[in-house]
Amino acid sequence: MTKIRLAVLALFGVGFVWGAAFVLMKDAIQQQPYMDFLATRFSIAFLAMLILRPRIAVAFEKGDIKYGAILGVFLALGYITQTIGLDLTTAATSGFLTGLYVIFTPLIAWLVKREKVTKKVALGIFIALTGLAIFSGAATDIEFQLGQIWLVVCAIFYAIHILLLGHHGRGRNSYRFAMTQIGWMAVVTWGFALLDGYQAPPNSEVWFALFFTALLSTVIAFWVQTWAQTLIDPARVALIITSEVVFTALVAVAVGQEPVTFAMIFGGGLLFTAMLIVEWPTRKEKLQLQTQLHE
């Protein structure tokens, strides 16, 4: 298996972990203020990475702290605006609008850097957008709400983070760079959490959600994403990690939070089809791969 294929599979794993984390957080942030939850989560994640590999973690190279701060701030703002939006609008609409980073990523890349989008990726993005709309119910029931503005802003922040990571993450130690971003995310969220007084996690259920999201959907997930984006272009990364929407629904159904619907099956099928279109190697790509293997 090539490194690129391994990176694709790893990103699908990230989508699954984020999907499961969303289901856990849904109950947890009803028991602890969301900003306090995020601050605690990112602090646990940062300390875990620092303790697990201290020599690598502190061996900073030029640009690690500077660019880690920039990426960490954008990602923290993405989490914050997403949470505010979720509180102000429906889950169906929020799922669709957050997933718009699959559109904003190549769009911003084209506007800023004039990067071309291949026909295959463009087709995949269109099908994914249709699938997201059907999957979330936004295709038939979407009205203008204040919460939608926050979620569109969230999608833009996520897209900017994906693009910046693809540019500034190359050539860096993926573990240390992920840890640096998480550290700055903790700083930003603690700044907001302390404004109205910090409230500690009230019970073991919230602590479980904290450690799950801190260790799996933060430490492992962002480490994997940072590494994968040294191999895969940002538009493809954005498309692959929209699998989070499908995995969220699957986990929610498995634990009894959501019923199975036709829109879920059909929309999810379109999302999966979009990913297959983008990731299925063309004849030219197969020949290139065979050449690389025989070199």
C-alpha positions, 0 to 999 in steps of 0.5 A: 500500500502506498503512503497516499492510499494509507493517508486516505484510509487514515483520513476516513478514520479521522472522519469516523472518530470525529463523527463518534465524538460529535455524538458524545459531545452532544450530551456533554455540552448540555452539562458543562458550558461548551467553552469550558468543555473545549478549553479542558479538552484541548488542554488534556490533548496538549499535555498528553502529547507533551508527556508522550513524546517530550523530546520531539515536542519541545524540539521546535524548528523555525516557524513551528510556533508562528505558523502553529499559532496562526493555524491553531487560532483559525481552528479554535475559531472554527470550533467556537463558531460551530458550537454557537451555530449548533446552539442557534439552529437545527442539527440538520441545517448545521450539518449541511452548512458546516460541510460547506468547507468542501466547497470553500476549500478549493474556492479559496485556493482558486481565489488566493492562489489561482489553483486549478481544480481538476474535473474529477474533484469538481464533479466529486464536490458537486455530488458531495454538496448534493449529498450533504443537502439531502442527508441533512434535510437542507435541500427541502427545509432551509430558512435564513437564521442567525445561527446559519451565519455562524456555521457558514463562518465556521466552514470558512475557518475550517477551509482556511485551516485546511489550506494553511495546513497544506501549505505550512505543514509540509516539511515539518514534524507532524507530531510537534506541529499538531501539538503546537496547533492544539496548544494555541487552541487551548489558549484561545478557548481558555481566554473565552472560558475564563470570561464568565468563570470556569465550570469543571466537568460535573460527572464521569460521563462528561469526563469520558467525553473529554478524554475521548475527544481529547485523545482520539478526536484531537491528538490522534486525529490532528496528528493524522491530518497534519501528516496526511496533508503532506501527501494529499492536496487540500481539496481532496482532504476536505472531501474525504473528511466530510465522511464525518457527517455520515459517521456521525449519523451511523453512530447516532443510529447505533446508539439510538439517538437518530432513526434511519431515514431515506434521506440519510441512506440516499444522501450518504450514498451520494457522499460515498460516491463522490469520495469514490470518484475522487479517490478511484485512480485513473489509468494515468495514475495507475501507470504512474504508480506502476512506474514508481513501484518499478523504479 
